[in-house]
Amino acid sequence: MSRIEETEKIIAHLKKIVEQNGDRAIDFDNIYYLLTRHKVLSEGYQKKVRKEYFDKWVDYFSDKNKEKIRLYGIKAYVDEEWGNFCQFVSSQNIINKKSFIKLYIPLDYDHIELGVEQLFDFIEHSGISHVSKVSSDIRVDNVLVRVVSEQDADKIIDFVKNNEYIQEGLLEPNPFLLNDGGVGIASDGIISLSQTLTILIMFFFDDMIKENRFDEISAESFYKYVELIQKKIFADFHMPSSKSPDIVNALELDSEKKLSDFKGTLNIILKSKDPDCTKEDIYKIYNFMKNENNYLYNDGKERNIVDVISDMRIILDTMISNYDEETAILNVCTYINTGDSRYLTRVNGIRKKYGNSELREKVLKYCEKNHLGIEAFLYEVCGKTKENILNEACIATIMKYDLNHCANALALLIGGGILGGFTSDHGARGSLKANIKQKDAIMVVAKNLGLSTNDFLSEEEIIKNSFEYVNMVFMKYIKRPSVK
């Protein structure tokens, strides 16, 4: 049965509950309960993982266990405040990371004791950094492994696929997620994917009932609803518009990171329904979610904000070089607020080029949509990172030429420190020359692709990684077919 058919069964089940008990029966708890237990056999509802299992796992992965060869180290423990979970943490501390690849490996009651032991034995001996937990309830997310490396995720997925005992005891994970060999794959950053999905379904039913469209409720109409929410909240820019405050408030999306993670979570839900979706597609969304420098960027069809930031950098760089940063920002801020172009310098034709341009209106529109003060925006623009600079050079080069040209330009920079392939439009090449060295480009690309600098030793690797990075950057701004 396909994922869309499985999701259809869940939506149909909830629809039946409404028909039998009224719309008040569809609340957060009922939806969440169904999502986490939809494929669990009826006798499994009442069964809980025995406390002895938690004790056994804690003892088995303890340093006191002399019979076990300790290679990398793993700690199992039960937190007093979270007594329904046994926590597993690697000795390599990644607990403070804000984004993870999440692997759901649900096991039935008869296989969970030894299955968990075998799984975390493999994870420890493979030296995989992770933060994980096992629930005392038998549910479709009862074994959750969080990792930060795509390579580590692949190792765990392959292990599960090839472990006969675990395969025998696997329950089907949440059908709204990609299922690869019995492993549900997602990423949700610092917000909960399960809670987000629950609230989306709750709002979906509520809105359809209010609009007298109850008969149209289906998995297909739910996915269309998610697409509509995505368009409403992220209509033009990364931050939400004021059109859909209810769901933003319900999910407590009160920071840029949470909003970024919400956007990624919506993308995962929508992408996972695609029968051609692969784990690499989910990894790309994860890489977007873990990148905390993406908040100013628009990944829709328009690239207004990229142009705005590029032009503002030209203005600010020029004015800061002639004044100090505080004076430059004060003058530019006054120009944006009043429209008086006399506050812009004449140096390099700045006043003539931008004084009467549409740039001021674009900045005002962006700041209004994102509830951002003009001065705060200008200071963010000044706080440019090497990654921002490289990304903007890539975007400018793509827009002037194409993806292949940009990927080859990046390969030349990484392979030999050559900047000639990048366009000079918007000061892109000049900004690279002033701020990005060959090793900087390697570090930026390696960080975002989850690689090490040793993965750039051959020409073949450099070309492959350059094409992959350009595709990743490209997907954030203008969604078009990727480079082959």
Buried (B, 14 or more C-beta within 10 A) or exposed (E): EEBBEBBBBBBEEBBEBBEEEEBEEBEEEBBBEBBBBBBBEEEBEEBBBEEEBBEBBBEBBBEEEEEEEBEBEBEBBBEEEEEBBBBBBBEEEBEEBEBBBBBBBBBBBEBBBBBBBBBBBBBBEBBBBBBBBBBBBBBBBBBBBBBBBBEBBBBBBEBBEEBEEBBEBBBBBBBBBBBBBBBBBBBBBBBBBBBBBBBBBBBBBEBBBEEEEBEEBBBBEBBEBBEEBBBEBBEBBBBBBEEBEEBBEBBEBEEBBBBBBBBBBBBBBBBBBEEEBEBEBBBBBBBBBBBBBBBBBBBBEEBBBBBBBBBBBBBBBBBBEEBEEEEBBBBBBBBBEEEEBEBBBEEBEBBEBBBEEEBBEBBBBBBEBBEBEBBEBBBBBBEBEBBBBBBBBBBBBBBBBEBEBBBBBBBBBBBEEEBEBBBBEBBBBBBBEEBBEBEBBBBBBBBBBBBEEEBBEEEEBBBBBBBBBBBBBBBBBBEEEBBE
